[in-house]
Amino acid sequence: MADFGGQSLMQLIGRAYRVEFFQVAGPGWLGAVRFDIVAKLPDGASPDQAPEMLQTMLEERFKLAVHREQREFSIYALIVGKDGLKLKRPPGYDPAASASATTRPFDNFIPLLEGALQRPVVDQTDLTGDYAFPLGDLLMSFSEIPEVRARMDDATRARAEAPPSPDTFEVIKSWGLLLEPRKLTLPALVIDHIEKTPTEN
């Protein structure tokens, strides 16, 4: 079973074509329109094949047509600082026994950073496996970002102002990491055509 709940078309297209959301170039409404998609995988199919099946669904029901090209993006590169990584492995971590030993450890919070900073963040640390993240200060720091503060209501803004929140870049630095502004040429998935309303099943 493949379950994509509450996903925007931008997210669905990124998943289907295995690219990050910022690499999808198309109309602005792609990020606003959301769908719940639940599909049963055919007998013998593996979850790794779900993106290709999602491609087929988008092409058939949304009349999606795309092409790929290289584009330059303004990004933040997430890198290890000159003094080394300060994050620790979680208690009892055993890379030999961990199914996530080869996973990229920052995948879960990079979307949070991108949403707050309004710029793509690309993991260039080459780190793998699990780390213990003190996420509280990072989440609090987002309230100091002007774009995030502008979206707050008065009550939320008042709570964020007492006590003052730490700076996002300083929180990342305290982990032994840096967010470095860069220009990076990456593949872009350009939407040539897509319908807002899907055809019926």
C-alpha positions as CSV (number, residue, x, y, z in Angstrom):
1,M,0.0,0.0,0.0
2,A,1.3,3.5,-0.9
3,D,-0.2,6.3,1.2
4,F,0.5,10.0,0.4
5,G,-1.7,11.9,2.7
6,G,-2.2,15.7,2.6
7,Q,0.5,16.1,-0.1
8,S,0.7,19.1,-2.4
9,L,1.2,18.5,-6.1
10,M,4.7,19.9,-5.7
11,Q,5.5,17.3,-3.1
12,L,3.9,14.5,-5.1
13,I,5.8,15.5,-8.2
14,G,9.1,15.6,-6.3
15,R,8.4,12.1,-4.8
16,A,7.4,10.7,-8.2
17,Y,10.5,12.0,-10.0
18,R,12.9,11.6,-7.1
19,V,13.9,15.3,-6.9
20,E,13.7,17.9,-4.1
21,F,10.7,20.2,-4.1
22,F,12.8,23.3,-5.0
23,Q,14.0,21.5,-8.2
24,V,10.4,21.5,-9.5
25,A,9.7,24.5,-11.7
26,G,6.0,25.1,-12.4
27,P,3.0,27.3,-11.6
28,G,2.8,28.7,-8.1
29,W,-0.4,26.9,-7.2
30,L,1.4,23.5,-7.2
31,G,2.4,24.1,-3.5
32,A,-1.1,25.1,-2.5
33,V,-3.4,22.3,-3.9
34,R,-3.3,19.2,-1.7
35,F,-4.5,15.6,-2.2
36,D,-4.8,12.4,-0.3
37,I,-3.6,9.5,-2.4
38,V,-3.9,5.9,-1.3
39,A,-2.9,3.2,-3.8
40,K,-2.5,-0.6,-3.6
41,L,0.7,-1.8,-5.0
42,P,0.3,-4.6,-7.6
43,D,1.2,-8.1,-6.5
44,G,5.0,-8.6,-6.6
45,A,5.7,-4.8,-6.6
46,S,8.0,-3.4,-4.0
47,P,7.7,0.0,-2.2
48,D,10.8,1.2,-4.1
49,Q,8.7,1.1,-7.3
50,A,6.1,3.5,-5.8
51,P,7.6,6.7,-7.3
52,E,7.4,5.3,-10.8
53,M,3.8,4.3,-10.2
54,L,3.1,7.8,-8.9
55,Q,4.6,9.2,-12.1
56,T,2.2,7.2,-14.1
57,M,-0.8,8.3,-12.0
58,L,0.2,12.0,-12.4
59,E,0.7,11.7,-16.1
60,E,-2.6,9.9,-16.6
61,R,-4.9,11.8,-14.2
62,F,-3.3,15.2,-14.1
63,K,-2.0,15.2,-17.7
64,L,1.5,16.0,-16.4
65,A,4.2,16.6,-19.0
66,V,7.7,17.5,-17.9
67,H,11.3,17.9,-19.1
68,R,14.6,18.1,-17.3
69,E,17.3,20.8,-17.6
70,Q,20.2,22.2,-15.6
71,R,19.5,25.4,-13.5
72,E,21.5,27.4,-11.0
73,F,20.0,27.6,-7.5
74,S,20.7,29.8,-4.5
75,I,21.0,27.4,-1.7
76,Y,22.4,26.9,1.8
77,A,25.0,24.1,1.9
78,L,24.9,22.2,5.3
79,I,28.5,21.4,6.0
80,V,30.6,20.3,9.0
81,G,32.4,23.3,10.7
82,K,36.1,23.6,11.0
83,D,36.1,22.5,14.6
84,G,34.2,19.2,13.8
85,L,30.8,17.8,14.5
86,K,29.5,18.3,18.1
87,L,26.4,16.0,17.8
88,K,26.6,12.7,19.5
89,R,25.2,9.3,18.6
90,P,22.1,8.3,20.6
91,P,22.7,6.0,23.7
92,G,23.2,2.4,22.7
93,Y,23.8,3.2,19.0
94,D,25.2,0.3,17.1
95,P,25.8,1.0,13.4
96,A,26.3,-2.7,12.7
97,A,22.8,-3.4,14.0
98,S,21.1,-0.2,12.8
99,A,18.9,-0.4,9.8
100,S,19.5,3.4,9.4
101,A,23.3,3.2,9.5
102,T,23.5,4.4,5.9
103,T,20.7,6.9,6.0
104,R,21.3,10.6,5.9
105,P,20.8,11.9,9.4
106,F,19.5,15.4,8.5
107,D,16.7,14.4,6.2
108,N,14.0,15.0,8.8
109,F,14.9,18.5,9.8
110,I,16.1,19.9,6.5
111,P,12.5,20.5,5.3
112,L,11.9,22.5,8.5
113,L,15.0,24.6,7.8
114,E,13.9,25.2,4.2
115,G,10.4,26.2,5.2
116,A,11.8,28.7,7.8
117,L,14.7,30.1,5.8
118,Q,12.8,30.1,2.5
119,R,15.8,28.7,0.6
120,P,16.8,25.2,-0.3
121,V,19.2,23.5,2.1
122,V,21.5,20.8,0.6
123,D,23.2,18.3,2.9
124,Q,26.9,18.2,2.0
125,T,28.1,16.7,5.2
126,D,28.5,13.1,3.9
127,L,27.5,12.0,7.4
128,T,25.3,8.8,7.8
129,G,23.5,7.0,10.5
130,D,21.6,8.4,13.6
131,Y,22.5,11.3,15.8
132,A,20.8,12.8,18.9
133,F,19.4,16.2,17.9
134,P,18.4,18.9,20.4
135,L,15.7,20.2,18.2
136,G,14.0,22.5,20.8
137,D,16.4,25.4,20.3
138,L,16.2,25.0,16.5
139,L,12.4,25.2,16.5
140,M,12.4,28.2,18.8
141,S,14.9,30.0,16.7
142,F,12.5,30.0,13.7
143,S,10.4,32.7,15.4
144,E,13.3,35.2,15.0
145,I,13.3,34.8,11.2
146,P,11.4,37.8,9.7
147,E,9.4,35.7,7.2
148,V,8.3,33.3,9.9
149,R,7.5,36.1,12.4
150,A,5.3,37.8,9.7
151,R,3.1,34.7,9.5
152,M,2.5,34.6,13.3
153,D,-0.6,35.9,15.0
154,D,-0.1,38.4,17.9
155,A,-0.4,35.8,20.7
156,T,2.1,33.5,19.1
157,R,4.5,36.4,18.5
158,A,4.2,37.5,22.1
159,R,5.1,34.0,23.4
160,A,8.1,33.8,21.0
161,E,9.4,37.2,22.3
162,A,9.7,36.0,26.0
163,P,12.4,34.9,26.4
164,P,14.3,35.9,23.3
165,S,14.8,32.9,20.9
166,P,18.3,31.9,19.7
167,D,19.5,32.6,16.2
168,T,19.0,29.7,13.7
169,F,22.5,29.9,12.3
170,E,24.0,29.9,15.8
171,V,22.0,26.9,16.8
172,I,23.3,25.0,13.8
173,K,26.8,26.2,14.6
174,S,26.5,24.9,18.1
175,W,26.0,21.4,16.6
176,G,29.3,21.8,14.8
177,L,27.6,22.5,11.5
178,L,27.4,25.5,9.2
179,L,24.8,26.9,6.7
180,E,26.9,28.4,3.9
181,P,25.2,30.4,1.1
182,R,26.2,29.0,-2.3
183,K,25.2,28.8,-5.9
184,L,24.7,25.3,-7.1
185,T,23.8,24.0,-10.6
186,L,21.4,21.1,-10.2
187,P,18.9,19.2,-12.4
188,A,15.5,20.9,-12.6
189,L,12.2,19.2,-13.4
190,V,10.3,21.7,-15.5
191,I,6.5,21.4,-15.8
192,D,5.4,21.8,-19.4
193,H,1.7,21.0,-18.6
194,I,-0.5,20.0,-15.7
195,E,-4.2,20.1,-15.0
196,K,-5.5,21.5,-11.6
197,T,-8.3,18.9,-11.4
198,P,-7.5,15.2,-11.9
199,T,-9.7,13.0,-14.1
200,E,-11.9,10.5,-12.4
201,N,-10.7,7.0,-11.6
